[in-house]
């Protein structure tokens, strides 16, 4: 006898949950009294890719990352690194390298002393400090005290410290702060190379332009809630909105013809922005005998998407005495 009951489809699981390597954040929540700094956050950071963690100031980025690392105890939720919590990993520095604030560096130690201490405590070869100096471009200042370094140099040193154990995952909070254009380009190249070598990178930043063509995936957070978490290409694919930029030999007549067909047309010299498919513009141009000079679909940029889908306001002021204050970190 056949059971006619409808069988519900199996729950969709992410690639991380189905056996691939990666970081899985599930239902992470953090409260400070009546303030919900992180609200039921769930997303993946796959291995072999750069994941941009974006959101306006006060949106919950730093608190989320601290909670993932158990530096802040979340009220609920879990974070798994290749299926294990950070407390289950014997030597976490060899699995997760995190730079949330370069302020932890001891100002009285020299650059080389700092690296030697890190390598000693994580059981690395004696040659490793010199290798890392070369990697981050600090060989020339190896004997300079940390307190005398510029902000950009401290960022490089902090990166050298967490990269020394060759971790599988990197979590970087505003790593481009204090870097000059050359330093930003160096960091972008470094992250791209590490991702191609199989490492998973979560990078929090407010510098959207610097992550736009770097991030394979985007996690967008606002007021503690995850707004989007998906591949960048999928995120920016127009959904319910198709726009095309066009140039022609008679823009005025083309605009009038499209408007008669109910198409919204906005002049953005040297283009017309048309709320329709490119094919419709082509057919209209042929009918009207208008020569087209350029015709291309307009894809939403990452910056546009972030601005359109977040409040853009500082909504989560830090609590007095709270080290996780988003205000103090500017995130």
Secondary structure, 3 states (H helix, E strand, C coil): CCCCCCCCCCCCCCCCCCCCCEEEEEEEEEEECCEEEEEEEEEEEECCEEEEEECCCCCCHHHHHHHHCCCCCCCEEEEEECCECHHHCCCHHHCEEEECCHHHCCCCCEHHHHHHHHHHHCCCCCCHHHHHHHHHCCHHHCCCEHHHCCHHHHHHHHHHHHHCCCCCEEEEECCCCCCCHHHHHHHHHHHHHHHHCCCEEEEECCCHHHHCCCCCEEEEEECCEEEEEEEHHHHCCCCCCCCEEEEECCHHHHHHHHHHCCCCEEEECCEEEECCCHHHHHHHHHHHCCCEEEEEECCCCHHHHHHHHCCCCCCCCCCCCCCCCHHHHCC
